[in-house]
Amino acid sequence: MKVLGLDPGYGTLGYGVIEGPIDKCKLLAYGAIITPKTERFPERLRFIGQKIIELYRDFGPDEIALEELFFQKNAKTAIMVAEARGVILYECESFGIPLFEYTPLQIKQSLTGYGRADKKQIQEMVKLLLKMDKIPKP
């Protein structure tokens, strides 16, 4: 089983690809899609769509895990992230594979056992579970 995990954003979109059963999970790749700040917003959305397609073609995941949008204090930012999520959902749906959405609380709970874990705790747990040499950068 190969899973593509996506942490949506319009400026920076995080991704990771893992393979294998949960107790023997292997990290295949991780990184960030960074959209060019100099481009108009619609072009940045198109860029995100292209990169999602590339990730699918490069890794051939069996499933996709997508973080749900959480409350944003800045309404403009929330709308832009929601629009980026729309592009991601559209592209992922076209692949015809299962897509699962998880809240940040669910992700934190499953990784650390605590739904209010901070970023450092999450990073440490990801490093441990995936047998990484160093903490992944956000």
PyRosetta script that sets phi, psi and omega in degrees:
from pyrosetta import init, pose_from_sequence

init()
pose = pose_from_sequence("MKVLGLDPGYGTLGYGVIEGPIDKCKLLAYGAIITPKTERFPERLRFIGQKIIELYRDFGPDEIALEELFFQKNAKTAIMVAEARGVILYECESFGIPLFEYTPLQIKQSLTGYGRADKKQIQEMVKLLLKMDKIPKP")
pose.set_psi(1, 126.6)
pose.set_omega(1, 179.2)
pose.set_phi(2, -117.2)
pose.set_psi(2, 129.9)
pose.set_omega(2, -176.9)
pose.set_phi(3, -123.7)
pose.set_psi(3, 133.0)
pose.set_omega(3, 172.5)
pose.set_phi(4, -100.8)
pose.set_psi(4, 117.1)
pose.set_omega(4, 178.1)
pose.set_phi(5, -101.5)
pose.set_psi(5, 136.2)
pose.set_omega(5, -177.4)
pose.set_phi(6, -128.0)
pose.set_psi(6, 131.3)
pose.set_omega(6, 174.6)
pose.set_phi(7, -110.8)
pose.set_psi(7, 100.0)
pose.set_omega(7, -168.7)
pose.set_phi(8, -69.9)
pose.set_psi(8, 150.6)
pose.set_omega(8, 175.1)
pose.set_phi(9, -171.2)
pose.set_psi(9, 166.4)
pose.set_omega(9, 177.6)
pose.set_phi(10, -103.7)
pose.set_psi(10, -23.1)
pose.set_omega(10, 176.0)
pose.set_phi(11, -93.1)
pose.set_psi(11, -46.0)
pose.set_omega(11, 177.9)
pose.set_phi(12, -135.0)
pose.set_psi(12, 126.9)
pose.set_omega(12, 179.1)
pose.set_phi(13, -120.2)
pose.set_psi(13, 117.1)
pose.set_omega(13, -179.4)
pose.set_phi(14, -85.6)
pose.set_psi(14, 148.4)
pose.set_omega(14, 176.6)
pose.set_phi(15, -144.8)
pose.set_psi(15, 157.5)
pose.set_omega(15, 174.3)
pose.set_phi(16, -151.5)
pose.set_psi(16, 147.2)
pose.set_omega(16, 178.0)
pose.set_phi(17, -125.3)
pose.set_psi(17, 123.6)
pose.set_omega(17, 178.9)
pose.set_phi(18, -124.2)
pose.set_psi(18, 158.3)
pose.set_omega(18, -179.5)
pose.set_phi(19, -141.8)
pose.set_psi(19, 145.7)
pose.set_omega(19, 175.0)
pose.set_phi(20, 106.2)
pose.set_psi(20, 173.6)
pose.set_omega(20, 177.3)
pose.set_phi(21, -67.3)
pose.set_psi(21, 156.2)
pose.set_omega(21, -173.3)
pose.set_phi(22, -54.8)
pose.set_psi(22, -35.7)
pose.set_omega(22, -177.6)
pose.set_phi(23, -81.9)
pose.set_psi(23, -10.7)
pose.set_omega(23, 179.2)
pose.set_phi(24, -133.3)
pose.set_psi(24, 37.1)
pose.set_omega(24, -175.7)
pose.set_phi(25, -63.0)
pose.set_psi(25, 137.9)
pose.set_omega(25, 178.9)
pose.set_phi(26, -119.2)
pose.set_psi(26, 131.4)
pose.set_omega(26, 177.4)
pose.set_phi(27, -80.8)
pose.set_psi(27, 123.9)
pose.set_omega(27, 177.9)
pose.set_phi(28, -96.4)
pose.set_psi(28, -39.0)
pose.set_omega(28, -178.8)
pose.set_phi(29, -166.4)
pose.set_psi(29, 155.8)
pose.set_omega(29, 171.3)
pose.set_phi(30, -156.8)
pose.set_psi(30, 159.5)
pose.set_omega(30, 179.8)
pose.set_phi(31, 169.7)
pose.set_psi(31, -159.6)
pose.set_omega(31, -178.9)
pose.set_phi(32, -139.4)
pose.set_psi(32, 141.4)
pose.set_omega(32, 170.6)
pose.set_phi(33, -96.3)
pose.set_psi(33, 118.4)
pose.set_omega(33, -178.6)
pose.set_phi(34, -112.7)
pose.set_psi(34, 120.1)
pose.set_omega(34, -178.7)
pose.set_phi(35, -83.6)
pose.set_psi(35, 145.2)
pose.set_omega(35, -179.3)
pose.set_phi(36, -66.3)
pose.set_psi(36, 120.3)
pose.set_omega(36, -178.8)
pose.set_phi(37, -63.6)
pose.set_psi(37, -22.4)
pose.set_omega(37, -177.9)
pose.set_phi(38, -78.8)
pose.set_psi(38, -13.1)
pose.set_omega(38, -178.4)
pose.set_phi(39, -84.8)
pose.set_psi(39, 154.1)
pose.set_omega(39, 173.4)
pose.set_phi(40, -66.0)
pose.set_psi(40, 154.6)
pose.set_omega(40, -175.9)
pose.set_phi(41, -56.4)
pose.set_psi(41, -45.1)
pose.set_omega(41, 178.4)
pose.set_phi(42, -58.8)
pose.set_psi(42, -35.5)
pose.set_omega(42, 177.9)
pose.set_phi(43, -67.8)
pose.set_psi(43, -36.0)
pose.set_omega(43, 177.3)
pose.set_phi(44, -65.2)
pose.set_psi(44, -38.5)
pose.set_omega(44, 177.2)
pose.set_phi(45, -65.2)
pose.set_psi(45, -42.0)
pose.set_omega(45, 177.7)
pose.set_phi(46, -61.3)
pose.set_psi(46, -41.2)
pose.set_omega(46, 178.2)
pose.set_phi(47, -59.5)
pose.set_psi(47, -44.3)
pose.set_omega(47, 177.8)
pose.set_phi(48, -59.4)
pose.set_psi(48, -47.5)
pose.set_omega(48, 179.4)
pose.set_phi(49, -58.0)
pose.set_psi(49, -43.6)
pose.set_omega(49, 179.2)
pose.set_phi(50, -62.5)
pose.set_psi(50, -42.6)
pose.set_omega(50, -178.2)
pose.set_phi(51, -68.9)
pose.set_psi(51, -34.5)
pose.set_omega(51, 176.6)
pose.set_phi(52, -63.5)
pose.set_psi(52, -42.8)
pose.set_omega(52, 177.7)
pose.set_phi(53, -61.9)
pose.set_psi(53, -43.1)
pose.set_omega(53, 178.5)
pose.set_phi(54, -60.8)
pose.set_psi(54, -43.4)
pose.set_omega(54, 178.5)
pose.set_phi(55, -60.7)
pose.set_psi(55, -42.9)
pose.set_omega(55, 179.4)
pose.set_phi(56, -62.4)
pose.set_psi(56, -46.8)
pose.set_omega(56, -179.1)
pose.set_phi(57, -65.7)
pose.set_psi(57, -39.2)
pose.set_omega(57, -178.0)
pose.set_phi(58, -69.6)
pose.set_psi(58, -36.2)
pose.set_omega(58, -171.4)
pose.set_phi(59, -115.0)
pose.set_psi(59, -17.4)
pose.set_omega(59, 178.5)
pose.set_phi(60, 52.2)
pose.set_psi(60, 55.2)
pose.set_omega(60, -178.1)
pose.set_phi(61, -65.6)
pose.set_psi(61, 153.9)
pose.set_omega(61, 174.9)
pose.set_phi(62, -87.1)
pose.set_psi(62, -26.0)
pose.set_omega(62, -179.3)
pose.set_phi(63, -146.3)
pose.set_psi(63, 160.3)
pose.set_omega(63, 175.4)
pose.set_phi(64, -125.8)
pose.set_psi(64, 135.3)
pose.set_omega(64, 175.4)
pose.set_phi(65, -114.3)
pose.set_psi(65, 124.6)
pose.set_omega(65, -176.0)
pose.set_phi(66, -124.3)
pose.set_psi(66, 131.2)
pose.set_omega(66, 177.0)
pose.set_phi(67, -73.6)
pose.set_psi(67, 133.7)
pose.set_omega(67, 176.7)
pose.set_phi(68, -73.4)
pose.set_psi(68, 156.4)
pose.set_omega(68, 177.9)
pose.set_phi(69, -70.1)
pose.set_psi(69, 132.2)
pose.set_omega(69, 177.2)
pose.set_phi(70, -106.6)
pose.set_psi(70, 168.2)
pose.set_omega(70, -177.1)
pose.set_phi(71, -57.3)
pose.set_psi(71, 131.9)
pose.set_omega(71, 176.9)
pose.set_phi(72, -116.2)
pose.set_psi(72, 137.7)
pose.set_omega(72, 176.6)
pose.set_phi(73, -71.2)
pose.set_psi(73, -34.8)
pose.set_omega(73, -178.4)
pose.set_phi(74, -92.8)
pose.set_psi(74, 111.4)
pose.set_omega(74, -176.2)
pose.set_phi(75, -61.8)
pose.set_psi(75, -39.3)
pose.set_omega(75, -179.4)
pose.set_phi(76, -63.0)
pose.set_psi(76, -44.2)
pose.set_omega(76, 178.2)
pose.set_phi(77, -62.8)
pose.set_psi(77, -43.6)
pose.set_omega(77, -179.8)
pose.set_phi(78, -60.1)
pose.set_psi(78, -41.5)
pose.set_omega(78, 179.9)
pose.set_phi(79, -65.6)
pose.set_psi(79, -43.1)
pose.set_omega(79, -179.2)
pose.set_phi(80, -65.8)
pose.set_psi(80, -40.3)
pose.set_omega(80, 177.1)
pose.set_phi(81, -66.4)
pose.set_psi(81, -39.5)
pose.set_omega(81, 177.9)
pose.set_phi(82, -62.3)
pose.set_psi(82, -39.3)
pose.set_omega(82, 177.8)
pose.set_phi(83, -66.4)
pose.set_psi(83, -39.1)
pose.set_omega(83, 176.4)
pose.set_phi(84, -63.6)
pose.set_psi(84, -40.6)
pose.set_omega(84, 177.0)
pose.set_phi(85, -61.2)
pose.set_psi(85, -36.9)
pose.set_omega(85, 178.0)
pose.set_phi(86, -59.9)
pose.set_psi(86, -43.8)
pose.set_omega(86, 177.3)
pose.set_phi(87, -63.0)
pose.set_psi(87, -45.1)
pose.set_omega(87, -179.8)
pose.set_phi(88, -60.9)
pose.set_psi(88, -47.7)
pose.set_omega(88, 179.5)
pose.set_phi(89, -60.7)
pose.set_psi(89, -42.4)
pose.set_omega(89, 179.9)
pose.set_phi(90, -60.1)
pose.set_psi(90, -51.5)
pose.set_omega(90, -178.9)
pose.set_phi(91, -63.7)
pose.set_psi(91, -45.3)
pose.set_omega(91, -178.6)
pose.set_phi(92, -62.9)
pose.set_psi(92, -38.9)
pose.set_omega(92, 179.2)
pose.set_phi(93, -63.0)
pose.set_psi(93, -34.0)
pose.set_omega(93, -178.7)
pose.set_phi(94, -68.5)
pose.set_psi(94, -17.1)
pose.set_omega(94, 179.9)
pose.set_phi(95, -76.9)
pose.set_psi(95, -19.4)
pose.set_omega(95, 178.0)
pose.set_phi(96, 71.6)
pose.set_psi(96, 27.3)
pose.set_omega(96, 177.1)
pose.set_phi(97, -118.6)
pose.set_psi(97, 159.6)
pose.set_omega(97, -179.0)
pose.set_phi(98, -60.8)
pose.set_psi(98, 138.6)
pose.set_omega(98, 176.6)
pose.set_phi(99, -124.4)
pose.set_psi(99, 127.0)
pose.set_omega(99, -179.7)
pose.set_phi(100, -118.5)
pose.set_psi(100, 137.3)
pose.set_omega(100, 179.7)
pose.set_phi(101, -112.0)
pose.set_psi(101, 138.1)
pose.set_omega(101, -177.9)
pose.set_phi(102, -131.7)
pose.set_psi(102, 142.4)
pose.set_omega(102, 176.0)
pose.set_phi(103, -76.9)
pose.set_psi(103, 157.7)
pose.set_omega(103, 175.0)
pose.set_phi(104, -55.3)
pose.set_psi(104, -38.0)
pose.set_omega(104, 179.6)
pose.set_phi(105, -62.2)
pose.set_psi(105, -42.9)
pose.set_omega(105, 178.8)
pose.set_phi(106, -63.6)
pose.set_psi(106, -40.7)
pose.set_omega(106, -179.5)
pose.set_phi(107, -65.1)
pose.set_psi(107, -47.0)
pose.set_omega(107, 179.6)
pose.set_phi(108, -62.4)
pose.set_psi(108, -42.2)
pose.set_omega(108, -179.8)
pose.set_phi(109, -62.0)
pose.set_psi(109, -44.2)
pose.set_omega(109, -177.4)
pose.set_phi(110, -70.7)
pose.set_psi(110, -31.1)
pose.set_omega(110, -179.2)
pose.set_phi(111, -81.6)
pose.set_psi(111, -41.3)
pose.set_omega(111, -171.8)
pose.set_phi(112, -116.3)
pose.set_psi(112, -13.0)
pose.set_omega(112, -175.2)
pose.set_phi(113, 84.1)
pose.set_psi(113, 2.2)
pose.set_omega(113, -178.1)
pose.set_phi(114, -136.5)
pose.set_psi(114, 117.6)
pose.set_omega(114, -175.9)
pose.set_phi(115, -68.3)
pose.set_psi(115, -12.7)
pose.set_omega(115, -179.0)
pose.set_phi(116, -111.6)
pose.set_psi(116, 23.0)
pose.set_omega(116, -179.9)
pose.set_phi(117, -59.4)
pose.set_psi(117, 147.0)
pose.set_omega(117, 179.1)
pose.set_phi(118, -88.5)
pose.set_psi(118, 172.4)
pose.set_omega(118, -175.7)
pose.set_phi(119, -56.9)
pose.set_psi(119, -41.4)
pose.set_omega(119, -179.1)
pose.set_phi(120, -62.2)
pose.set_psi(120, -43.4)
pose.set_omega(120, 178.8)
pose.set_phi(121, -62.8)
pose.set_psi(121, -40.8)
pose.set_omega(121, 178.8)
pose.set_phi(122, -63.6)
pose.set_psi(122, -47.2)
pose.set_omega(122, -179.2)
pose.set_phi(123, -60.1)
pose.set_psi(123, -43.4)
pose.set_omega(123, 179.5)
pose.set_phi(124, -62.2)
pose.set_psi(124, -41.9)
pose.set_omega(124, -178.4)
pose.set_phi(125, -68.9)
pose.set_psi(125, -40.8)
pose.set_omega(125, 177.2)
pose.set_phi(126, -61.0)
pose.set_psi(126, -44.8)
pose.set_omega(126, 178.3)
pose.set_phi(127, -57.8)
pose.set_psi(127, -46.3)
pose.set_omega(127, -178.8)
pose.set_phi(128, -65.8)
pose.set_psi(128, -50.6)
pose.set_omega(128, -176.4)
pose.set_phi(129, -64.0)
pose.set_psi(129, -36.3)
pose.set_omega(129, -176.5)
pose.set_phi(130, -98.7)
pose.set_psi(130, 7.8)
pose.set_omega(130, 177.4)
pose.set_phi(131, 52.8)
pose.set_psi(131, 49.1)
pose.set_omega(131, -179.8)
pose.set_phi(132, -88.4)
pose.set_psi(132, 151.3)
pose.set_omega(132, 178.5)
pose.set_phi(133, -72.4)
pose.set_psi(133, -33.6)
pose.set_omega(133, -178.5)
pose.set_phi(134, -139.5)
pose.set_psi(134, 164.5)
pose.set_omega(134, 179.7)
pose.set_phi(135, -67.6)
pose.set_psi(135, 132.6)
pose.set_omega(135, 177.3)
pose.set_phi(136, -68.8)
pose.set_psi(136, 139.7)
pose.set_omega(136, 178.3)
pose.set_phi(137, -78.2)
pose.set_psi(137, 144.3)
pose.set_omega(137, -179.8)
pose.set_phi(138, -69.1)
pose.dump_pdb("model.pdb")
